[in-house]
Amino acid sequence: MPRESKFDAVKLRTLIIEGKSAQQIMDAFEVKKPMIKSYLARLIQLDEKFYKIEGMDGRAVSGSPVFKKTGLHLSATLLKNYGFGEGDAFRFSVPEAGKIVLEKV
């Protein structure tokens, strides 16, 4: 039986208009970059309009942080994919077990 597509034109269009990065869109759809590229092509064909997603040209970066004895390590590239830049201040919260949220200050 074929898998059901997660493609949702309204959701993708909204995320793009909101300026979400490729990594954020991959997370929202729970798919990898090649699938987002396919979704983007479908949306461009449907709307007959070009859309650009920040981070689609770059290499995909794992959404997984590295846990070490010294703490949680997040790569600069991973943080950049979520809109953080060098020198940005942020705070974190733990809204529920197993989830950490970083917010720009």
N, C-alpha and C positions, 0 to 999 in steps of 0.2 A: 504494500500500500504506500503511495507517495506521501512524503511529508508535507504538511500544510505550510505555506509560505507565511512568514511573519511580516511581509511587506504591507505597510499601511501608509498610503500617500499623504493623508492628512497629518499623521503624526510626524512623518519625515519632513514634510514641508514646514510644519510648525517649528520643529527643532532647528532647521536650517535658518529660518527667519529670525529665531531667537539668538542666532549666532553660536550655537553649540558646536564644539569641536568634533572631529571624527571619533575620538575616543569616547566622548560623552554620548554620541549617537550609537556607537557600537554597544556601549553599556545599556542604553535605553532599549535597544532591540535584542540584546543578548546574542549578538552574532559577531563574526570576525570581519575585518576590513574588506575582503573580497566580496562578501555579501552586501555590505553597505555600498560598494561601488556598483554592484548590480542594481540595488534599489535606486541609487542616484540616477543611473542611466534610464531606468523605467520612469522615474519622476520627470526627468528632462523630456522624455518622449511624450508623456501624458500632457504636460503643461506647455510643451513647445517653448520652453524657457530654460536658460542656462542657470544652474545653481553651483556655487562654489562652497565647499566645506573646508574649513581650516584644518590642516593636518592630514588631508587625503593624499598629498604628494609625498609626505614623509613616511618613514618606516614605521610600521605598527609596533607599539610597545605594549608589553604585557600589562594588564591591569592588576597584576598581583604584586603586592608589596613583599619585601623580604624581612622576615622576622629573624633577629639574631639575639644573642645574649645581651648585647648593648642596647637593644630596642628595635623599634620599627624603622626600616629604611625605605624611603621613597626616592626614586631617581628624579633628577632634575627634568628629564624628558617627560616622565609620567606626570609630574606636577604641571609642566608647561601645557600638556595636552588637556588639562583641566582648568586652564586659564590663570595659573599662578606664574608669576615672573620672579626673576632674581630680585631680592630685597623686599618682596611682599611680606607683610605681616599677616598672620592668620591665627585663628583660635580653633580649638577642636572640642568636640563634645561626643558623648557616647549616649545616643538616644535610646538604644536598645542593646541587648547582649549581642556581641559579635559584630557590631557596626560602629565605625568611627566616622565622624563628619568633620571636614575641614572647611572653614569659612574665612574669606578675606576679611580683614579688619578695616 
